[in-house]
Amino acid sequence: MKVLAAVMAIGLALTQSAAASDAKPVDPGDLPEFFAGTWTVEGLEDSFRETCEWLSPNSFLICRGTDSDPKNPGQWITLLGYSHAEKMYNFTAFDGGGGKAVFSGWLRDDVWIFTSEQFLHGKMSRLQVTITPTKDGYILREEESVNGGPWKVTLEEKHVRLPKAGK
């Protein structure tokens, strides 16, 4: 679950800047500049990196990530866009182990919520990921319900932006 949540984290945080901005009203399909750049997770600064770049201006953001932690290494690619027809953000993640996750998301107050249903370890799991903005990044929280059981927090971590090279 760590890699899946990490994969989600960067793409999901992209949507934070629309809520945090006091600028003119934004079409929800106009993905904000907030998330382009390189990120890490507090406590994993030596191993976790994710870099997000525009695939096309204000259309899709593609992120490539690695976690070189010897206990739980991973690589992933994510793609985040907006469906005007569905009025939802769509997020697809692929990990180095052949995994794929597809989430749909929306904004509620200042918190972004993304949901998915998928088979994990041979069981049907419902996932909910919330992204709560902070002054220097965001808090990612993942919850899971397996086979209709109770919801359990499976991950909570703080993501922070790394300074651009040369600054």
Phi and psi in radians as a Rosetta constraint file:
Dihedral C 1 N 2 CA 2 C 2 CIRCULARHARMONIC -1.015 0.35
Dihedral N 2 CA 2 C 2 N 3 CIRCULARHARMONIC -0.806 0.35
Dihedral C 2 N 3 CA 3 C 3 CIRCULARHARMONIC -1.161 0.35
Dihedral N 3 CA 3 C 3 N 4 CIRCULARHARMONIC -0.730 0.35
Dihedral C 3 N 4 CA 4 C 4 CIRCULARHARMONIC -1.045 0.35
Dihedral N 4 CA 4 C 4 N 5 CIRCULARHARMONIC -0.805 0.35
Dihedral C 4 N 5 CA 5 C 5 CIRCULARHARMONIC -1.164 0.35
Dihedral N 5 CA 5 C 5 N 6 CIRCULARHARMONIC -0.697 0.35
Dihedral C 5 N 6 CA 6 C 6 CIRCULARHARMONIC -1.118 0.35
Dihedral N 6 CA 6 C 6 N 7 CIRCULARHARMONIC -0.692 0.35
Dihedral C 6 N 7 CA 7 C 7 CIRCULARHARMONIC -1.057 0.35
Dihedral N 7 CA 7 C 7 N 8 CIRCULARHARMONIC -0.761 0.35
Dihedral C 7 N 8 CA 8 C 8 CIRCULARHARMONIC -1.196 0.35
Dihedral N 8 CA 8 C 8 N 9 CIRCULARHARMONIC -0.630 0.35
Dihedral C 8 N 9 CA 9 C 9 CIRCULARHARMONIC -0.922 0.35
Dihedral N 9 CA 9 C 9 N 10 CIRCULARHARMONIC -0.899 0.35
Dihedral C 9 N 10 CA 10 C 10 CIRCULARHARMONIC -1.170 0.35
Dihedral N 10 CA 10 C 10 N 11 CIRCULARHARMONIC -0.863 0.35
Dihedral C 10 N 11 CA 11 C 11 CIRCULARHARMONIC -1.077 0.35
Dihedral N 11 CA 11 C 11 N 12 CIRCULARHARMONIC -0.653 0.35
Dihedral C 11 N 12 CA 12 C 12 CIRCULARHARMONIC -1.225 0.35
Dihedral N 12 CA 12 C 12 N 13 CIRCULARHARMONIC -0.656 0.35
Dihedral C 12 N 13 CA 13 C 13 CIRCULARHARMONIC -1.151 0.35
Dihedral N 13 CA 13 C 13 N 14 CIRCULARHARMONIC -0.399 0.35
Dihedral C 13 N 14 CA 14 C 14 CIRCULARHARMONIC -0.852 0.35
Dihedral N 14 CA 14 C 14 N 15 CIRCULARHARMONIC -0.689 0.35
Dihedral C 14 N 15 CA 15 C 15 CIRCULARHARMONIC -1.283 0.35
Dihedral N 15 CA 15 C 15 N 16 CIRCULARHARMONIC -0.191 0.35
Dihedral C 15 N 16 CA 16 C 16 CIRCULARHARMONIC -1.087 0.35
Dihedral N 16 CA 16 C 16 N 17 CIRCULARHARMONIC -0.659 0.35
Dihedral C 16 N 17 CA 17 C 17 CIRCULARHARMONIC -1.171 0.35
Dihedral N 17 CA 17 C 17 N 18 CIRCULARHARMONIC -0.488 0.35
Dihedral C 17 N 18 CA 18 C 18 CIRCULARHARMONIC -1.100 0.35
Dihedral N 18 CA 18 C 18 N 19 CIRCULARHARMONIC -0.685 0.35
Dihedral C 18 N 19 CA 19 C 19 CIRCULARHARMONIC -1.290 0.35
Dihedral N 19 CA 19 C 19 N 20 CIRCULARHARMONIC -0.567 0.35
Dihedral C 19 N 20 CA 20 C 20 CIRCULARHARMONIC -1.450 0.35
Dihedral N 20 CA 20 C 20 N 21 CIRCULARHARMONIC -0.283 0.35
Dihedral C 20 N 21 CA 21 C 21 CIRCULARHARMONIC -1.449 0.35
Dihedral N 21 CA 21 C 21 N 22 CIRCULARHARMONIC 2.450 0.35
Dihedral C 21 N 22 CA 22 C 22 CIRCULARHARMONIC -1.737 0.35
Dihedral N 22 CA 22 C 22 N 23 CIRCULARHARMONIC 0.182 0.35
Dihedral C 22 N 23 CA 23 C 23 CIRCULARHARMONIC -1.260 0.35
Dihedral N 23 CA 23 C 23 N 24 CIRCULARHARMONIC -3.050 0.35
Dihedral C 23 N 24 CA 24 C 24 CIRCULARHARMONIC -0.956 0.35
Dihedral N 24 CA 24 C 24 N 25 CIRCULARHARMONIC 2.762 0.35
Dihedral C 24 N 25 CA 25 C 25 CIRCULARHARMONIC -0.954 0.35
Dihedral N 25 CA 25 C 25 N 26 CIRCULARHARMONIC 2.477 0.35
Dihedral C 25 N 26 CA 26 C 26 CIRCULARHARMONIC -1.973 0.35
Dihedral N 26 CA 26 C 26 N 27 CIRCULARHARMONIC 2.324 0.35
Dihedral C 26 N 27 CA 27 C 27 CIRCULARHARMONIC -1.142 0.35
Dihedral N 27 CA 27 C 27 N 28 CIRCULARHARMONIC 2.236 0.35
Dihedral C 27 N 28 CA 28 C 28 CIRCULARHARMONIC -1.019 0.35
Dihedral N 28 CA 28 C 28 N 29 CIRCULARHARMONIC -0.355 0.35
Dihedral C 28 N 29 CA 29 C 29 CIRCULARHARMONIC -1.366 0.35
Dihedral N 29 CA 29 C 29 N 30 CIRCULARHARMONIC -0.242 0.35
Dihedral C 29 N 30 CA 30 C 30 CIRCULARHARMONIC -1.453 0.35
Dihedral N 30 CA 30 C 30 N 31 CIRCULARHARMONIC 1.679 0.35
Dihedral C 30 N 31 CA 31 C 31 CIRCULARHARMONIC -1.154 0.35
Dihedral N 31 CA 31 C 31 N 32 CIRCULARHARMONIC 2.310 0.35
Dihedral C 31 N 32 CA 32 C 32 CIRCULARHARMONIC -1.297 0.35
Dihedral N 32 CA 32 C 32 N 33 CIRCULARHARMONIC 2.813 0.35
Dihedral C 32 N 33 CA 33 C 33 CIRCULARHARMONIC -1.266 0.35
Dihedral N 33 CA 33 C 33 N 34 CIRCULARHARMONIC -0.293 0.35
Dihedral C 33 N 34 CA 34 C 34 CIRCULARHARMONIC -0.730 0.35
Dihedral N 34 CA 34 C 34 N 35 CIRCULARHARMONIC -0.780 0.35
Dihedral C 34 N 35 CA 35 C 35 CIRCULARHARMONIC -1.611 0.35
Dihedral N 35 CA 35 C 35 N 36 CIRCULARHARMONIC -0.173 0.35
Dihedral C 35 N 36 CA 36 C 36 CIRCULARHARMONIC -1.121 0.35
Dihedral N 36 CA 36 C 36 N 37 CIRCULARHARMONIC 2.291 0.35
Dihedral C 36 N 37 CA 37 C 37 CIRCULARHARMONIC 2.393 0.35
Dihedral N 37 CA 37 C 37 N 38 CIRCULARHARMONIC -2.869 0.35
Dihedral C 37 N 38 CA 38 C 38 CIRCULARHARMONIC -2.050 0.35
Dihedral N 38 CA 38 C 38 N 39 CIRCULARHARMONIC 2.421 0.35
Dihedral C 38 N 39 CA 39 C 39 CIRCULARHARMONIC -2.236 0.35
Dihedral N 39 CA 39 C 39 N 40 CIRCULARHARMONIC 2.785 0.35
Dihedral C 39 N 40 CA 40 C 40 CIRCULARHARMONIC -2.462 0.35
Dihedral N 40 CA 40 C 40 N 41 CIRCULARHARMONIC 3.108 0.35
Dihedral C 40 N 41 CA 41 C 41 CIRCULARHARMONIC -2.044 0.35
Dihedral N 41 CA 41 C 41 N 42 CIRCULARHARMONIC 2.350 0.35
Dihedral C 41 N 42 CA 42 C 42 CIRCULARHARMONIC -0.981 0.35
Dihedral N 42 CA 42 C 42 N 43 CIRCULARHARMONIC 2.298 0.35
Dihedral C 42 N 43 CA 43 C 43 CIRCULARHARMONIC 1.588 0.35
Dihedral N 43 CA 43 C 43 N 44 CIRCULARHARMONIC -0.250 0.35
Dihedral C 43 N 44 CA 44 C 44 CIRCULARHARMONIC -2.131 0.35
Dihedral N 44 CA 44 C 44 N 45 CIRCULARHARMONIC 0.400 0.35
Dihedral C 44 N 45 CA 45 C 45 CIRCULARHARMONIC -0.999 0.35
Dihedral N 45 CA 45 C 45 N 46 CIRCULARHARMONIC -0.509 0.35
Dihedral C 45 N 46 CA 46 C 46 CIRCULARHARMONIC -1.414 0.35
Dihedral N 46 CA 46 C 46 N 47 CIRCULARHARMONIC -0.276 0.35
Dihedral C 46 N 47 CA 47 C 47 CIRCULARHARMONIC -2.176 0.35
Dihedral N 47 CA 47 C 47 N 48 CIRCULARHARMONIC -0.499 0.35
Dihedral C 47 N 48 CA 48 C 48 CIRCULARHARMONIC -1.683 0.35
Dihedral N 48 CA 48 C 48 N 49 CIRCULARHARMONIC 2.190 0.35
Dihedral C 48 N 49 CA 49 C 49 CIRCULARHARMONIC -2.467 0.35
Dihedral N 49 CA 49 C 49 N 50 CIRCULARHARMONIC 2.438 0.35
Dihedral C 49 N 50 CA 50 C 50 CIRCULARHARMONIC -2.498 0.35
Dihedral N 50 CA 50 C 50 N 51 CIRCULARHARMONIC 2.237 0.35
Dihedral C 50 N 51 CA 51 C 51 CIRCULARHARMONIC -2.056 0.35
Dihedral N 51 CA 51 C 51 N 52 CIRCULARHARMONIC 2.251 0.35
Dihedral C 51 N 52 CA 52 C 52 CIRCULARHARMONIC -2.049 0.35
Dihedral N 52 CA 52 C 52 N 53 CIRCULARHARMONIC 2.333 0.35
Dihedral C 52 N 53 CA 53 C 53 CIRCULARHARMONIC -2.405 0.35
Dihedral N 53 CA 53 C 53 N 54 CIRCULARHARMONIC 2.718 0.35
Dihedral C 53 N 54 CA 54 C 54 CIRCULARHARMONIC -1.254 0.35
Dihedral N 54 CA 54 C 54 N 55 CIRCULARHARMONIC 2.287 0.35
Dihedral C 54 N 55 CA 55 C 55 CIRCULARHARMONIC -1.387 0.35
Dihedral N 55 CA 55 C 55 N 56 CIRCULARHARMONIC -0.658 0.35
Dihedral C 55 N 56 CA 56 C 56 CIRCULARHARMONIC -2.664 0.35
Dihedral N 56 CA 56 C 56 N 57 CIRCULARHARMONIC 2.573 0.35
Dihedral C 56 N 57 CA 57 C 57 CIRCULARHARMONIC -0.959 0.35
Dihedral N 57 CA 57 C 57 N 58 CIRCULARHARMONIC 2.240 0.35
Dihedral C 57 N 58 CA 58 C 58 CIRCULARHARMONIC 0.834 0.35
Dihedral N 58 CA 58 C 58 N 59 CIRCULARHARMONIC 0.576 0.35
Dihedral C 58 N 59 CA 59 C 59 CIRCULARHARMONIC -2.144 0.35
Dihedral N 59 CA 59 C 59 N 60 CIRCULARHARMONIC -1.141 0.35
Dihedral C 59 N 60 CA 60 C 60 CIRCULARHARMONIC -2.340 0.35
Dihedral N 60 CA 60 C 60 N 61 CIRCULARHARMONIC 2.490 0.35
Dihedral C 60 N 61 CA 61 C 61 CIRCULARHARMONIC -1.972 0.35
Dihedral N 61 CA 61 C 61 N 62 CIRCULARHARMONIC 2.273 0.35
Dihedral C 61 N 62 CA 62 C 62 CIRCULARHARMONIC -1.977 0.35
Dihedral N 62 CA 62 C 62 N 63 CIRCULARHARMONIC 2.324 0.35
Dihedral C 62 N 63 CA 63 C 63 CIRCULARHARMONIC -2.150 0.35
Dihedral N 63 CA 63 C 63 N 64 CIRCULARHARMONIC 2.437 0.35
Dihedral C 63 N 64 CA 64 C 64 CIRCULARHARMONIC -2.122 0.35
Dihedral N 64 CA 64 C 64 N 65 CIRCULARHARMONIC 2.259 0.35
Dihedral C 64 N 65 CA 65 C 65 CIRCULARHARMONIC -2.328 0.35
Dihedral N 65 CA 65 C 65 N 66 CIRCULARHARMONIC 2.729 0.35
Dihedral C 65 N 66 CA 66 C 66 CIRCULARHARMONIC -2.472 0.35
Dihedral N 66 CA 66 C 66 N 67 CIRCULARHARMONIC 2.580 0.35
Dihedral C 66 N 67 CA 67 C 67 CIRCULARHARMONIC -2.266 0.35
Dihedral N 67 CA 67 C 67 N 68 CIRCULARHARMONIC 1.965 0.35
Dihedral C 67 N 68 CA 68 C 68 CIRCULARHARMONIC -1.617 0.35
Dihedral N 68 CA 68 C 68 N 69 CIRCULARHARMONIC 0.208 0.35
Dihedral C 68 N 69 CA 69 C 69 CIRCULARHARMONIC -1.001 0.35
Dihedral N 69 CA 69 C 69 N 70 CIRCULARHARMONIC 2.111 0.35
Dihedral C 69 N 70 CA 70 C 70 CIRCULARHARMONIC -1.081 0.35
Dihedral N 70 CA 70 C 70 N 71 CIRCULARHARMONIC -0.401 0.35
Dihedral C 70 N 71 CA 71 C 71 CIRCULARHARMONIC -1.376 0.35
Dihedral N 71 CA 71 C 71 N 72 CIRCULARHARMONIC -0.455 0.35
Dihedral C 71 N 72 CA 72 C 72 CIRCULARHARMONIC -2.689 0.35
Dihedral N 72 CA 72 C 72 N 73 CIRCULARHARMONIC 1.118 0.35
Dihedral C 72 N 73 CA 73 C 73 CIRCULARHARMONIC -1.251 0.35
Dihedral N 73 CA 73 C 73 N 74 CIRCULARHARMONIC 2.714 0.35
Dihedral C 73 N 74 CA 74 C 74 CIRCULARHARMONIC -2.911 0.35
Dihedral N 74 CA 74 C 74 N 75 CIRCULARHARMONIC 2.805 0.35
Dihedral C 74 N 75 CA 75 C 75 CIRCULARHARMONIC -2.400 0.35
Dihedral N 75 CA 75 C 75 N 76 CIRCULARHARMONIC 2.621 0.35
Dihedral C 75 N 76 CA 76 C 76 CIRCULARHARMONIC -2.755 0.35
Dihedral N 76 CA 76 C 76 N 77 CIRCULARHARMONIC 2.832 0.35
Dihedral C 76 N 77 CA 77 C 77 CIRCULARHARMONIC -2.320 0.35
Dihedral N 77 CA 77 C 77 N 78 CIRCULARHARMONIC 2.409 0.35
Dihedral C 77 N 78 CA 78 C 78 CIRCULARHARMONIC -2.264 0.35
Dihedral N 78 CA 78 C 78 N 79 CIRCULARHARMONIC 2.685 0.35
Dihedral C 78 N 79 CA 79 C 79 CIRCULARHARMONIC -2.354 0.35
Dihedral N 79 CA 79 C 79 N 80 CIRCULARHARMONIC 2.175 0.35
Dihedral C 79 N 80 CA 80 C 80 CIRCULARHARMONIC -2.123 0.35
Dihedral N 80 CA 80 C 80 N 81 CIRCULARHARMONIC 2.299 0.35
Dihedral C 80 N 81 CA 81 C 81 CIRCULARHARMONIC -2.555 0.35
Dihedral N 81 CA 81 C 81 N 82 CIRCULARHARMONIC -3.047 0.35
Dihedral C 81 N 82 CA 82 C 82 CIRCULARHARMONIC -2.272 0.35
Dihedral N 82 CA 82 C 82 N 83 CIRCULARHARMONIC 2.353 0.35
Dihedral C 82 N 83 CA 83 C 83 CIRCULARHARMONIC -1.760 0.35
Dihedral N 83 CA 83 C 83 N 84 CIRCULARHARMONIC 1.953 0.35
Dihedral C 83 N 84 CA 84 C 84 CIRCULARHARMONIC -1.155 0.35
Dihedral N 84 CA 84 C 84 N 85 CIRCULARHARMONIC -0.607 0.35
Dihedral C 84 N 85 CA 85 C 85 CIRCULARHARMONIC -1.129 0.35
Dihedral N 85 CA 85 C 85 N 86 CIRCULARHARMONIC -0.738 0.35
Dihedral C 85 N 86 CA 86 C 86 CIRCULARHARMONIC -1.559 0.35
Dihedral N 86 CA 86 C 86 N 87 CIRCULARHARMONIC -0.256 0.35
Dihedral C 86 N 87 CA 87 C 87 CIRCULARHARMONIC 0.970 0.35
Dihedral N 87 CA 87 C 87 N 88 CIRCULARHARMONIC 0.782 0.35
Dihedral C 87 N 88 CA 88 C 88 CIRCULARHARMONIC -2.524 0.35
Dihedral N 88 CA 88 C 88 N 89 CIRCULARHARMONIC 2.674 0.35
Dihedral C 88 N 89 CA 89 C 89 CIRCULARHARMONIC -1.372 0.35
Dihedral N 89 CA 89 C 89 N 90 CIRCULARHARMONIC 2.485 0.35
Dihedral C 89 N 90 CA 90 C 90 CIRCULARHARMONIC -2.092 0.35
Dihedral N 90 CA 90 C 90 N 91 CIRCULARHARMONIC 2.334 0.35
Dihedral C 90 N 91 CA 91 C 91 CIRCULARHARMONIC -2.331 0.35
Dihedral N 91 CA 91 C 91 N 92 CIRCULARHARMONIC 2.184 0.35
Dihedral C 91 N 92 CA 92 C 92 CIRCULARHARMONIC -2.172 0.35
Dihedral N 92 CA 92 C 92 N 93 CIRCULARHARMONIC 2.322 0.35
Dihedral C 92 N 93 CA 93 C 93 CIRCULARHARMONIC -2.217 0.35
Dihedral N 93 CA 93 C 93 N 94 CIRCULARHARMONIC 2.458 0.35
Dihedral C 93 N 94 CA 94 C 94 CIRCULARHARMONIC -2.200 0.35
Dihedral N 94 CA 94 C 94 N 95 CIRCULARHARMONIC 2.297 0.35
Dihedral C 94 N 95 CA 95 C 95 CIRCULARHARMONIC -1.910 0.35
Dihedral N 95 CA 95 C 95 N 96 CIRCULARHARMONIC 2.895 0.35
Dihedral C 95 N 96 CA 96 C 96 CIRCULARHARMONIC -1.142 0.35
Dihedral N 96 CA 96 C 96 N 97 CIRCULARHARMONIC -0.248 0.35
Dihedral C 96 N 97 CA 97 C 97 CIRCULARHARMONIC -1.588 0.35
Dihedral N 97 CA 97 C 97 N 98 CIRCULARHARMONIC 0.118 0.35
Dihedral C 97 N 98 CA 98 C 98 CIRCULARHARMONIC 1.617 0.35
Dihedral N 98 CA 98 C 98 N 99 CIRCULARHARMONIC 0.084 0.35
Dihedral C 98 N 99 CA 99 C 99 CIRCULARHARMONIC -1.383 0.35
Dihedral N 99 CA 99 C 99 N 100 CIRCULARHARMONIC 2.676 0.35
Dihedral C 99 N 100 CA 100 C 100 CIRCULARHARMONIC -2.424 0.35
Dihedral N 100 CA 100 C 100 N 101 CIRCULARHARMONIC 2.425 0.35
Dihedral C 100 N 101 CA 101 C 101 CIRCULARHARMONIC -2.357 0.35
Dihedral N 101 CA 101 C 101 N 102 CIRCULARHARMONIC 2.429 0.35
Dihedral C 101 N 102 CA 102 C 102 CIRCULARHARMONIC -2.191 0.35
Dihedral N 102 CA 102 C 102 N 103 CIRCULARHARMONIC 2.206 0.35
Dihedral C 102 N 103 CA 103 C 103 CIRCULARHARMONIC -2.204 0.35
Dihedral N 103 CA 103 C 103 N 104 CIRCULARHARMONIC 2.664 0.35
Dihedral C 103 N 104 CA 104 C 104 CIRCULARHARMONIC -2.064 0.35
Dihedral N 104 CA 104 C 104 N 105 CIRCULARHARMONIC 2.542 0.35
Dihedral C 104 N 105 CA 105 C 105 CIRCULARHARMONIC -2.552 0.35
Dihedral N 105 CA 105 C 105 N 106 CIRCULARHARMONIC 2.856 0.35
Dihedral C 105 N 106 CA 106 C 106 CIRCULARHARMONIC -2.720 0.35
Dihedral N 106 CA 106 C 106 N 107 CIRCULARHARMONIC 2.981 0.35
Dihedral C 106 N 107 CA 107 C 107 CIRCULARHARMONIC -1.804 0.35
Dihedral N 107 CA 107 C 107 N 108 CIRCULARHARMONIC 2.301 0.35
Dihedral C 107 N 108 CA 108 C 108 CIRCULARHARMONIC -2.217 0.35
Dihedral N 108 CA 108 C 108 N 109 CIRCULARHARMONIC 1.989 0.35
Dihedral C 108 N 109 CA 109 C 109 CIRCULARHARMONIC 0.980 0.35
Dihedral N 109 CA 109 C 109 N 110 CIRCULARHARMONIC -2.130 0.35
Dihedral C 109 N 110 CA 110 C 110 CIRCULARHARMONIC -1.793 0.35
Dihedral N 110 CA 110 C 110 N 111 CIRCULARHARMONIC 0.177 0.35
Dihedral C 110 N 111 CA 111 C 111 CIRCULARHARMONIC -2.001 0.35
Dihedral N 111 CA 111 C 111 N 112 CIRCULARHARMONIC 2.336 0.35
Dihedral C 111 N 112 CA 112 C 112 CIRCULARHARMONIC -1.604 0.35
Dihedral N 112 CA 112 C 112 N 113 CIRCULARHARMONIC 2.418 0.35
Dihedral C 112 N 113 CA 113 C 113 CIRCULARHARMONIC -2.205 0.35
Dihedral N 113 CA 113 C 113 N 114 CIRCULARHARMONIC 2.244 0.35
Dihedral C 113 N 114 CA 114 C 114 CIRCULARHARMONIC -2.176 0.35
Dihedral N 114 CA 114 C 114 N 115 CIRCULARHARMONIC 2.420 0.35
Dihedral C 114 N 115 CA 115 C 115 CIRCULARHARMONIC -2.270 0.35
Dihedral N 115 CA 115 C 115 N 116 CIRCULARHARMONIC 2.752 0.35
Dihedral C 115 N 116 CA 116 C 116 CIRCULARHARMONIC -2.781 0.35
Dihedral N 116 CA 116 C 116 N 117 CIRCULARHARMONIC 2.657 0.35
Dihedral C 116 N 117 CA 117 C 117 CIRCULARHARMONIC -2.183 0.35
Dihedral N 117 CA 117 C 117 N 118 CIRCULARHARMONIC 2.306 0.35
Dihedral C 117 N 118 CA 118 C 118 CIRCULARHARMONIC -2.826 0.35
Dihedral N 118 CA 118 C 118 N 119 CIRCULARHARMONIC 2.824 0.35
Dihedral C 118 N 119 CA 119 C 119 CIRCULARHARMONIC -1.483 0.35
Dihedral N 119 CA 119 C 119 N 120 CIRCULARHARMONIC 2.162 0.35
Dihedral C 119 N 120 CA 120 C 120 CIRCULARHARMONIC -2.223 0.35
Dihedral N 120 CA 120 C 120 N 121 CIRCULARHARMONIC 2.197 0.35
Dihedral C 120 N 121 CA 121 C 121 CIRCULARHARMONIC 0.957 0.35
Dihedral N 121 CA 121 C 121 N 122 CIRCULARHARMONIC 0.659 0.35
Dihedral C 121 N 122 CA 122 C 122 CIRCULARHARMONIC 1.367 0.35
Dihedral N 122 CA 122 C 122 N 123 CIRCULARHARMONIC 0.154 0.35
Dihedral C 122 N 123 CA 123 C 123 CIRCULARHARMONIC -2.243 0.35
Dihedral N 123 CA 123 C 123 N 124 CIRCULARHARMONIC 2.594 0.35
Dihedral C 123 N 124 CA 124 C 124 CIRCULARHARMONIC -1.301 0.35
Dihedral N 124 CA 124 C 124 N 125 CIRCULARHARMONIC 2.178 0.35
Dihedral C 124 N 125 CA 125 C 125 CIRCULARHARMONIC -2.138 0.35
Dihedral N 125 CA 125 C 125 N 126 CIRCULARHARMONIC 2.411 0.35
Dihedral C 125 N 126 CA 126 C 126 CIRCULARHARMONIC -1.809 0.35
Dihedral N 126 CA 126 C 126 N 127 CIRCULARHARMONIC 2.293 0.35
Dihedral C 126 N 127 CA 127 C 127 CIRCULARHARMONIC -2.073 0.35
Dihedral N 127 CA 127 C 127 N 128 CIRCULARHARMONIC 2.490 0.35
Dihedral C 127 N 128 CA 128 C 128 CIRCULARHARMONIC -2.319 0.35
Dihedral N 128 CA 128 C 128 N 129 CIRCULARHARMONIC 2.202 0.35
Dihedral C 128 N 129 CA 129 C 129 CIRCULARHARMONIC -2.049 0.35
Dihedral N 129 CA 129 C 129 N 130 CIRCULARHARMONIC 2.247 0.35
Dihedral C 129 N 130 CA 130 C 130 CIRCULARHARMONIC -1.997 0.35
Dihedral N 130 CA 130 C 130 N 131 CIRCULARHARMONIC 2.482 0.35
Dihedral C 130 N 131 CA 131 C 131 CIRCULARHARMONIC -2.122 0.35
Dihedral N 131 CA 131 C 131 N 132 CIRCULARHARMONIC 2.052 0.35
Dihedral C 131 N 132 CA 132 C 132 CIRCULARHARMONIC -1.997 0.35
Dihedral N 132 CA 132 C 132 N 133 CIRCULARHARMONIC 2.085 0.35
Dihedral C 132 N 133 CA 133 C 133 CIRCULARHARMONIC -1.172 0.35
Dihedral N 133 CA 133 C 133 N 134 CIRCULARHARMONIC 2.583 0.35
Dihedral C 133 N 134 CA 134 C 134 CIRCULARHARMONIC -2.219 0.35
Dihedral N 134 CA 134 C 134 N 135 CIRCULARHARMONIC 3.058 0.35
Dihedral C 134 N 135 CA 135 C 135 CIRCULARHARMONIC -1.163 0.35
Dihedral N 135 CA 135 C 135 N 136 CIRCULARHARMONIC -0.444 0.35
Dihedral C 135 N 136 CA 136 C 136 CIRCULARHARMONIC -2.159 0.35
Dihedral N 136 CA 136 C 136 N 137 CIRCULARHARMONIC 0.301 0.35
Dihedral C 136 N 137 CA 137 C 137 CIRCULARHARMONIC 2.873 0.35
Dihedral N 137 CA 137 C 137 N 138 CIRCULARHARMONIC -2.227 0.35
Dihedral C 137 N 138 CA 138 C 138 CIRCULARHARMONIC -2.829 0.35
Dihedral N 138 CA 138 C 138 N 139 CIRCULARHARMONIC 2.778 0.35
Dihedral C 138 N 139 CA 139 C 139 CIRCULARHARMONIC -1.795 0.35
Dihedral N 139 CA 139 C 139 N 140 CIRCULARHARMONIC 2.233 0.35
Dihedral C 139 N 140 CA 140 C 140 CIRCULARHARMONIC -1.827 0.35
Dihedral N 140 CA 140 C 140 N 141 CIRCULARHARMONIC 2.251 0.35
Dihedral C 140 N 141 CA 141 C 141 CIRCULARHARMONIC -2.274 0.35
Dihedral N 141 CA 141 C 141 N 142 CIRCULARHARMONIC 2.225 0.35
Dihedral C 141 N 142 CA 142 C 142 CIRCULARHARMONIC -2.011 0.35
Dihedral N 142 CA 142 C 142 N 143 CIRCULARHARMONIC 2.342 0.35
Dihedral C 142 N 143 CA 143 C 143 CIRCULARHARMONIC -2.189 0.35
Dihedral N 143 CA 143 C 143 N 144 CIRCULARHARMONIC 2.612 0.35
Dihedral C 143 N 144 CA 144 C 144 CIRCULARHARMONIC -2.401 0.35
Dihedral N 144 CA 144 C 144 N 145 CIRCULARHARMONIC 2.468 0.35
Dihedral C 144 N 145 CA 145 C 145 CIRCULARHARMONIC -2.133 0.35
Dihedral N 145 CA 145 C 145 N 146 CIRCULARHARMONIC 2.089 0.35
Dihedral C 145 N 146 CA 146 C 146 CIRCULARHARMONIC -1.758 0.35
Dihedral N 146 CA 146 C 146 N 147 CIRCULARHARMONIC 2.237 0.35
Dihedral C 146 N 147 CA 147 C 147 CIRCULARHARMONIC 0.861 0.35
Dihedral N 147 CA 147 C 147 N 148 CIRCULARHARMONIC 0.684 0.35
Dihedral C 147 N 148 CA 148 C 148 CIRCULARHARMONIC 1.371 0.35
Dihedral N 148 CA 148 C 148 N 149 CIRCULARHARMONIC 0.167 0.35
Dihedral C 148 N 149 CA 149 C 149 CIRCULARHARMONIC -1.355 0.35
Dihedral N 149 CA 149 C 149 N 150 CIRCULARHARMONIC -3.027 0.35
Dihedral C 149 N 150 CA 150 C 150 CIRCULARHARMONIC -1.147 0.35
Dihedral N 150 CA 150 C 150 N 151 CIRCULARHARMONIC 2.678 0.35
Dihedral C 150 N 151 CA 151 C 151 CIRCULARHARMONIC -1.335 0.35
Dihedral N 151 CA 151 C 151 N 152 CIRCULARHARMONIC 2.384 0.35
Dihedral C 151 N 152 CA 152 C 152 CIRCULARHARMONIC -2.292 0.35
Dihedral N 152 CA 152 C 152 N 153 CIRCULARHARMONIC 2.428 0.35
Dihedral C 152 N 153 CA 153 C 153 CIRCULARHARMONIC -1.269 0.35
Dihedral N 153 CA 153 C 153 N 154 CIRCULARHARMONIC 2.149 0.35
Dihedral C 153 N 154 CA 154 C 154 CIRCULARHARMONIC -1.881 0.35
Dihedral N 154 CA 154 C 154 N 155 CIRCULARHARMONIC -0.222 0.35
Dihedral C 154 N 155 CA 155 C 155 CIRCULARHARMONIC -2.877 0.35
Dihedral N 155 CA 155 C 155 N 156 CIRCULARHARMONIC 2.435 0.35
Dihedral C 155 N 156 CA 156 C 156 CIRCULARHARMONIC -2.594 0.35
Dihedral N 156 CA 156 C 156 N 157 CIRCULARHARMONIC 2.155 0.35
Dihedral C 156 N 157 CA 157 C 157 CIRCULARHARMONIC -2.664 0.35
Dihedral N 157 CA 157 C 157 N 158 CIRCULARHARMONIC 2.772 0.35
Dihedral C 157 N 158 CA 158 C 158 CIRCULARHARMONIC -1.841 0.35
Dihedral N 158 CA 158 C 158 N 159 CIRCULARHARMONIC 2.221 0.35
Dihedral C 158 N 159 CA 159 C 159 CIRCULARHARMONIC -1.803 0.35
Dihedral N 159 CA 159 C 159 N 160 CIRCULARHARMONIC 2.355 0.35
Dihedral C 159 N 160 CA 160 C 160 CIRCULARHARMONIC -2.280 0.35
Dihedral N 160 CA 160 C 160 N 161 CIRCULARHARMONIC 2.578 0.35
Dihedral C 160 N 161 CA 161 C 161 CIRCULARHARMONIC -1.363 0.35
Dihedral N 161 CA 161 C 161 N 162 CIRCULARHARMONIC 2.434 0.35
Dihedral C 161 N 162 CA 162 C 162 CIRCULARHARMONIC -1.562 0.35
Dihedral N 162 CA 162 C 162 N 163 CIRCULARHARMONIC 2.536 0.35
Dihedral C 162 N 163 CA 163 C 163 CIRCULARHARMONIC -1.122 0.35
Dihedral N 163 CA 163 C 163 N 164 CIRCULARHARMONIC 2.624 0.35
Dihedral C 163 N 164 CA 164 C 164 CIRCULARHARMONIC -1.126 0.35
Dihedral N 164 CA 164 C 164 N 165 CIRCULARHARMONIC 2.599 0.35
Dihedral C 164 N 165 CA 165 C 165 CIRCULARHARMONIC -1.002 0.35
Dihedral N 165 CA 165 C 165 N 166 CIRCULARHARMONIC 2.408 0.35
Dihedral C 165 N 166 CA 166 C 166 CIRCULARHARMONIC 1.522 0.35
Dihedral N 166 CA 166 C 166 N 167 CIRCULARHARMONIC 0.048 0.35
